[in-house]
Amino acid sequence: MNIRLNANAVVVNKEGKILLIRLKKGPFKGALCIPGGGVEPGELSHETAKREVFEETGVEVSGFKPYGFCELIHSGISQHKIVMLMHAKGEGEPKNTEEGEAFWMTYEDAEPELLSFAKEALRIWKNKELHFKLIESEVDIRDMPSKT
C-alpha cells in the first residue's frame, strides 16, 4: 500500500453553495465529492487544489487557505491518503469533465449522496476543526473492484 498526498477543496460561491462533482470513475464512482486530487512532485498543496478544481470543474479559483487535513486508509483498494484540505471562494459556471459532472449545490441537497470523506471535510470546515480520519469500512467505497 502506497501513501499518497492529496489536496481537496471546499469552494463556496456568494450564494453559499458548494462546488461538487459527481465522480465518473474509480472506486467512488457515482458519489458526490469536493474537487481535488494528487499532489505532483514539486507542487505545493494550494497549487494542487487550484489545478484540480479547474481540471475537474472548469472553475478558476485562487486564494486557497488551508483549514485542516485527513487520513484515509482502505486495504480493499490499497489506499492510504493524507489529504490537505483547502478553502476558497469561487464563482462561475461549472463544466462537466472526464472526471465528473460539476455543479454548485447546497449542503442539504448534496448530503445524501456525499462520500463520507466529503461529509467529514465539510463538517470540520463548518466547525473549525482540524483533522479527521476514515479507516477501512468508514471509507464508503461505491464501486469496489473485484478481486480475481
C-alpha positions in Angstrom: 0.0 0.0 0.0 1.4 3.3 -1.1 0.9 6.6 0.7 -0.5 9.4 -1.4 -0.7 13.1 -0.7 -3.8 14.8 -2.0 -5.2 18.3 -1.8 -9.0 18.8 -1.9 -11.0 22.0 -1.7 -14.2 23.3 -0.3 -15.1 26.1 -2.7 -18.2 28.2 -1.8 -19.9 30.8 -4.0 -21.6 34.0 -2.9 -24.9 32.2 -2.6 -23.3 29.8 0.0 -23.4 26.8 -2.4 -20.6 24.3 -2.5 -18.8 23.3 -5.7 -19.2 19.5 -6.0 -18.5 16.8 -8.6 -20.3 13.5 -9.3 -17.4 11.2 -9.9 -17.4 9.3 -13.2 -14.7 6.7 -12.4 -12.7 4.9 -9.8 -13.8 3.3 -6.5 -16.0 6.3 -5.6 -17.9 6.4 -9.0 -21.3 7.9 -8.8 -20.8 9.7 -5.5 -20.6 13.4 -4.8 -17.3 14.8 -3.6 -15.4 18.0 -3.2 -12.8 18.5 -6.0 -9.2 17.6 -5.5 -6.5 15.1 -6.3 -2.9 14.0 -6.0 0.0 16.4 -5.4 2.5 16.3 -8.1 6.3 16.3 -7.3 7.4 19.9 -6.7 3.8 21.2 -6.4 2.5 22.9 -3.3 -0.8 21.8 -1.9 -2.6 25.0 -2.8 -1.3 24.8 -6.3 -2.7 21.2 -6.5 -6.1 22.4 -5.2 -6.2 25.2 -7.8 -5.2 22.8 -10.7 -7.5 20.0 -9.6 -10.5 22.3 -9.1 -10.0 23.7 -12.6 -9.4 20.3 -14.2 -12.4 18.7 -12.5 -14.9 21.6 -12.7 -13.6 24.3 -15.1 -13.9 26.9 -12.3 -10.9 29.2 -11.8 -10.3 29.8 -8.1 -7.4 31.5 -6.3 -6.7 32.4 -2.7 -6.8 28.9 -1.3 -6.4 28.7 2.5 -5.6 25.5 4.4 -8.1 24.6 7.1 -7.2 21.0 8.0 -6.2 17.5 6.9 -7.4 14.0 7.0 -6.2 10.4 6.7 -7.9 7.7 4.7 -6.9 4.1 4.8 -8.7 1.3 2.9 -6.8 -2.0 2.2 -9.5 -3.2 -0.2 -8.4 -0.6 -2.7 -4.9 -0.3 -1.4 -5.2 3.3 -0.5 -3.6 5.3 2.3 -4.1 9.0 1.6 -3.2 12.1 3.6 -5.3 14.9 2.3 -4.6 18.6 2.8 -8.0 20.4 3.0 -8.3 23.9 1.4 -11.0 26.5 1.3 -11.7 29.2 -1.3 -14.5 31.4 -2.6 -15.4 30.9 -6.2 -17.9 31.9 -8.9 -18.6 30.7 -12.5 -20.4 28.0 -14.3 -19.0 24.6 -13.7 -18.4 22.3 -16.6 -18.6 18.6 -16.9 -15.2 16.9 -17.4 -13.8 13.4 -17.9 -13.6 13.3 -14.0 -17.2 14.0 -13.3 -20.3 16.2 -13.5 -19.7 19.5 -11.7 -22.3 21.8 -10.1 -23.0 24.2 -7.2 -25.2 22.6 -4.5 -26.4 23.4 -1.1 -25.1 21.0 1.6 -28.7 19.9 2.4 -29.4 18.9 -1.2 -26.0 17.1 -1.6 -25.7 15.4 1.8 -27.5 12.1 1.0 -25.0 11.4 -1.9 -21.8 12.8 -0.4 -18.9 10.5 0.2 -18.0 10.1 3.9 -14.8 11.9 3.1 -16.7 15.0 1.7 -19.2 15.0 4.6 -16.3 14.9 7.1 -14.3 17.6 5.2 -17.4 19.9 5.2 -18.1 19.1 8.9 -14.7 20.1 10.1 -14.7 23.2 7.9 -18.0 24.3 9.4 -17.0 23.5 12.9 -13.4 25.0 12.6 -11.9 21.6 13.5 -8.5 20.5 12.2 -8.5 16.7 11.5 -10.5 13.6 10.8 -9.7 10.0 9.8 -11.6 7.3 8.0 -10.3 3.7 8.2 -11.4 0.6 6.3 -15.3 0.3 6.4 -15.6 4.1 7.3 -14.3 4.8 3.7 -17.5 4.3 1.7 -16.4 2.6 -1.5 -19.1 2.8 -4.1 -17.6 0.7 -6.9 -15.3 -1.9 -5.2 -13.0 -3.6 -7.7 -13.4 -7.3 -7.9 -10.5 -9.5 -6.8 -9.6 -12.2 -9.3 
